[in-house]
């Protein structure tokens, strides 16, 4: 269970880095007036009338998916785990070439402008690097700094004499 939780936490960390990358790369698509896929997806699957809640809903759903994908990554045994970037590209392909168009949410990425796909691939690569590094650090912290040891603040045995 710990691997799943650590993977989910790493996924949250990675989604933060991915969001930063998307925000800073977005101006490179100045000729593309459409919102980036997380918002497009949220708008397509959310009930009508979300109004002012759409930005918050987009953030929550984006982080929920990143956490879920991270949990899946964490479930893979360490020795069999692919690198973060290959895993992130598999997530991108399974999503933007697979289930998202299959459910009619968005058209396939092969029908999106190349610059938009490059931005999303770069953002996913950032997610993958951060995911792998975060999970590695959480696993290492569990083995050392969170592993325990002598209790510094335990009450001392006081001998009265």
C-alpha positions as a Markdown table, in Angstrom:
| # | Residue | x | y | z |
|---|---|---|---|---|
| 1 | Unk | 0.0 | 0.0 | 0.0 |
| 2 | Unk | 2.9 | 2.3 | 0.7 |
| 3 | Unk | 4.1 | 2.2 | -2.9 |
| 4 | Unk | 0.7 | 3.3 | -4.1 |
| 5 | Unk | 0.5 | 6.2 | -1.7 |
| 6 | Unk | 4.1 | 7.2 | -2.4 |
| 7 | Unk | 3.4 | 7.1 | -6.2 |
| 8 | Unk | 0.3 | 9.2 | -5.7 |
| 9 | Unk | 2.2 | 11.8 | -3.7 |
| 10 | Unk | 5.0 | 11.8 | -6.3 |
| 11 | Unk | 2.2 | 12.2 | -9.0 |
| 12 | Unk | 1.0 | 15.3 | -7.2 |
| 13 | Unk | 4.5 | 16.7 | -7.0 |
| 14 | Unk | 5.0 | 15.9 | -10.7 |
| 15 | Unk | 1.7 | 17.5 | -11.7 |
| 16 | Unk | 2.8 | 20.7 | -10.0 |
| 17 | Unk | 6.0 | 20.8 | -12.1 |
| 18 | Unk | 4.0 | 19.9 | -15.2 |
| 19 | Unk | 1.6 | 22.8 | -14.5 |
| 20 | Unk | 4.5 | 25.2 | -14.2 |
| 21 | Unk | 6.0 | 23.9 | -17.4 |
| 22 | Unk | 2.6 | 24.3 | -19.2 |
| 23 | Unk | 2.1 | 27.8 | -17.9 |
| 24 | Unk | 5.5 | 29.0 | -19.0 |
| 25 | Unk | 5.4 | 27.2 | -22.4 |
| 26 | Unk | 1.9 | 28.3 | -23.2 |
| 27 | Unk | 2.9 | 31.8 | -24.5 |
| 28 | Unk | 4.9 | 30.0 | -27.3 |
| 29 | Unk | 1.5 | 29.0 | -28.7 |
| 30 | Unk | 0.3 | 32.6 | -29.1 |
| 31 | Unk | -1.5 | 31.8 | -32.4 |
| 32 | Unk | -3.4 | 28.9 | -30.7 |
| 33 | Unk | -6.5 | 30.4 | -29.1 |
| 34 | Unk | -7.7 | 27.2 | -27.5 |
| 35 | Unk | -7.2 | 26.3 | -23.8 |
| 36 | Unk | -4.8 | 23.6 | -23.1 |
| 37 | Unk | -6.1 | 20.0 | -22.9 |
| 38 | Unk | -6.7 | 19.8 | -19.1 |
| 39 | Unk | -9.3 | 22.7 | -19.4 |
| 40 | Unk | -10.7 | 21.3 | -22.6 |
| 41 | Unk | -11.2 | 17.9 | -21.1 |
| 42 | Unk | -12.8 | 19.4 | -17.9 |
| 43 | Unk | -15.2 | 21.5 | -20.0 |
| 44 | Unk | -16.2 | 18.4 | -22.1 |
| 45 | Unk | -16.9 | 16.1 | -19.2 |
| 46 | Unk | -18.2 | 18.5 | -16.5 |
| 47 | Unk | -21.9 | 19.2 | -16.1 |
| 48 | Unk | -23.3 | 22.4 | -17.5 |
| 49 | Unk | -23.3 | 25.4 | -15.2 |
| 50 | Unk | -19.8 | 25.0 | -13.6 |
| 51 | Unk | -19.3 | 28.6 | -14.5 |
| 52 | Unk | -16.7 | 30.2 | -12.3 |
| 53 | Unk | -15.7 | 26.8 | -10.8 |
| 54 | Unk | -14.2 | 25.6 | -14.1 |
| 55 | Unk | -10.6 | 26.8 | -13.3 |
| 56 | Unk | -10.7 | 25.1 | -9.9 |
| 57 | Unk | -12.4 | 22.0 | -11.3 |
| 58 | Unk | -9.6 | 21.9 | -14.0 |
| 59 | Unk | -6.9 | 22.0 | -11.4 |
| 60 | Unk | -8.5 | 19.4 | -9.2 |
| 61 | Unk | -9.1 | 17.0 | -12.1 |
| 62 | Unk | -5.6 | 17.5 | -13.5 |
| 63 | Unk | -4.0 | 16.8 | -10.1 |
| 64 | Unk | -6.4 | 13.8 | -9.5 |
| 65 | Unk | -5.3 | 12.3 | -12.8 |
| 66 | Unk | -1.6 | 13.0 | -12.2 |
| 67 | Unk | -1.9 | 11.4 | -8.7 |
| 68 | Unk | -3.7 | 8.3 | -10.2 |
| 69 | Unk | -1.0 | 7.9 | -12.9 |
| 70 | Unk | 1.6 | 8.3 | -10.2 |
| 71 | Unk | 0.0 | 5.7 | -8.0 |
| 72 | Unk | 0.1 | 3.3 | -11.0 |
| 73 | Unk | 3.8 | 4.1 | -11.5 |
| 74 | Unk | 4.4 | 3.5 | -7.8 |
| 75 | Unk | 2.7 | 0.0 | -8.0 |
| 76 | Unk | 5.4 | -1.1 | -10.5 |
| 77 | Unk | 8.1 | -3.0 | -8.7 |
| 78 | Unk | 11.3 | -0.8 | -8.6 |
| 79 | Unk | 13.4 | -3.2 | -10.7 |
| 80 | Unk | 10.7 | -3.3 | -13.4 |
| 81 | Unk | 9.8 | 0.4 | -13.4 |
| 82 | Unk | 10.5 | 2.2 | -16.6 |
| 83 | Unk | 12.2 | 5.6 | -16.4 |
| 84 | Unk | 10.0 | 8.6 | -15.6 |
| 85 | Unk | 10.1 | 10.0 | -19.1 |
| 86 | Unk | 9.2 | 6.8 | -21.0 |
| 87 | Unk | 6.4 | 6.3 | -18.5 |
| 88 | Unk | 5.1 | 9.8 | -19.0 |
| 89 | Unk | 5.2 | 9.4 | -22.8 |
| 90 | Unk | 3.2 | 6.2 | -22.4 |
| 91 | Unk | 0.6 | 8.1 | -20.3 |
| 92 | Unk | 0.5 | 10.8 | -23.0 |
| 93 | Unk | 0.0 | 8.3 | -25.8 |
| 94 | Unk | -2.6 | 6.2 | -23.9 |
| 95 | Unk | -4.5 | 9.4 | -23.1 |
| 96 | Unk | -4.2 | 11.6 | -26.2 |
| 97 | Unk | -4.1 | 8.8 | -28.8 |
| 98 | Unk | -6.2 | 6.3 | -26.8 |
| 99 | Unk | -9.0 | 6.8 | -24.2 |
| 100 | Unk | -9.6 | 10.5 | -24.6 |
| 101 | Unk | -10.5 | 10.3 | -28.3 |
| 102 | Unk | -12.1 | 6.9 | -27.8 |
| 103 | Unk | -14.6 | 8.4 | -25.4 |
| 104 | Unk | -15.2 | 11.4 | -27.8 |
| 105 | Unk | -13.8 | 13.9 | -25.3 |
| 106 | Unk | -11.2 | 15.4 | -27.6 |
| 107 | Unk | -10.0 | 14.5 | -31.1 |
| 108 | Unk | -6.8 | 12.4 | -31.4 |
| 109 | Unk | -3.5 | 14.2 | -30.9 |
| 110 | Unk | -2.6 | 13.3 | -34.5 |
| 111 | Unk | -5.2 | 16.0 | -35.4 |
| 112 | Unk | -3.8 | 18.7 | -33.1 |
| 113 | Unk | -1.2 | 21.2 | -34.3 |
| 114 | Unk | 2.4 | 20.0 | -34.0 |
| 115 | Unk | 3.4 | 22.9 | -31.7 |
| 116 | Unk | 0.6 | 22.0 | -29.3 |
| 117 | Unk | 1.7 | 18.4 | -29.2 |
| 118 | Unk | 5.3 | 19.3 | -28.7 |
| 119 | Unk | 4.3 | 21.5 | -25.7 |
| 120 | Unk | 2.2 | 18.7 | -24.2 |
| 121 | Unk | 5.0 | 16.2 | -24.8 |
| 122 | Unk | 7.5 | 18.5 | -23.1 |
| 123 | Unk | 5.2 | 19.1 | -20.2 |
| 124 | Unk | 4.7 | 15.3 | -19.8 |
| 125 | Unk | 8.5 | 14.8 | -19.9 |
| 126 | Unk | 8.8 | 17.3 | -17.0 |
| 127 | Unk | 6.1 | 15.3 | -15.2 |
| 128 | Unk | 8.0 | 12.1 | -15.8 |
| 129 | Unk | 11.3 | 13.4 | -14.6 |
| 130 | Unk | 9.7 | 14.8 | -11.5 |
| 131 | Unk | 7.6 | 11.7 | -10.8 |
| 132 | Unk | 10.6 | 9.4 | -10.9 |
| 133 | Unk | 12.7 | 11.7 | -8.8 |
| 134 | Unk | 10.0 | 12.3 | -6.2 |
| 135 | Unk | 9.2 | 8.6 | -5.8 |
| 136 | Unk | 12.8 | 7.8 | -5.5 |
| 137 | Unk | 13.2 | 10.4 | -2.7 |
| 138 | Unk | 10.1 | 9.3 | -0.9 |
| 139 | Unk | 11.3 | 5.7 | -0.9 |
| 140 | Unk | 14.8 | 6.7 | 0.2 |
| 141 | Unk | 13.4 | 8.9 | 3.0 |
| 142 | Unk | 11.4 | 6.0 | 4.3 |
| 143 | Unk | 14.5 | 3.9 | 4.5 |
| 144 | Unk | 16.6 | 6.5 | 6.3 |
| 145 | Unk | 15.3 | 9.8 | 7.7 |
| 146 | Unk | 11.8 | 8.4 | 8.5 |
| 147 | Unk | 13.0 | 4.9 | 9.5 |
| 148 | Unk | 13.3 | 5.7 | 13.2 |
| 149 | Unk | 16.1 | 5.5 | 15.7 |
| 150 | Unk | 16.8 | 6.6 | 19.2 |
| 151 | Unk | 14.2 | 8.8 | 20.8 |
| 152 | Unk | 15.9 | 12.2 | 21.4 |
| 153 | Unk | 13.0 | 13.6 | 23.4 |
| 154 | Unk | 12.0 | 10.5 | 25.3 |
| 155 | Unk | 11.7 | 11.0 | 29.0 |
| 156 | Unk | 15.0 | 10.2 | 30.8 |
| 157 | Unk | 15.0 | 7.6 | 33.5 |
| 158 | Unk | 15.5 | 9.7 | 36.5 |
| 159 | Unk | 17.2 | 8.0 | 39.4 |
| 160 | Unk | 16.4 | 9.5 | 42.8 |
| 161 | Unk | 18.6 | 8.8 | 45.4 |
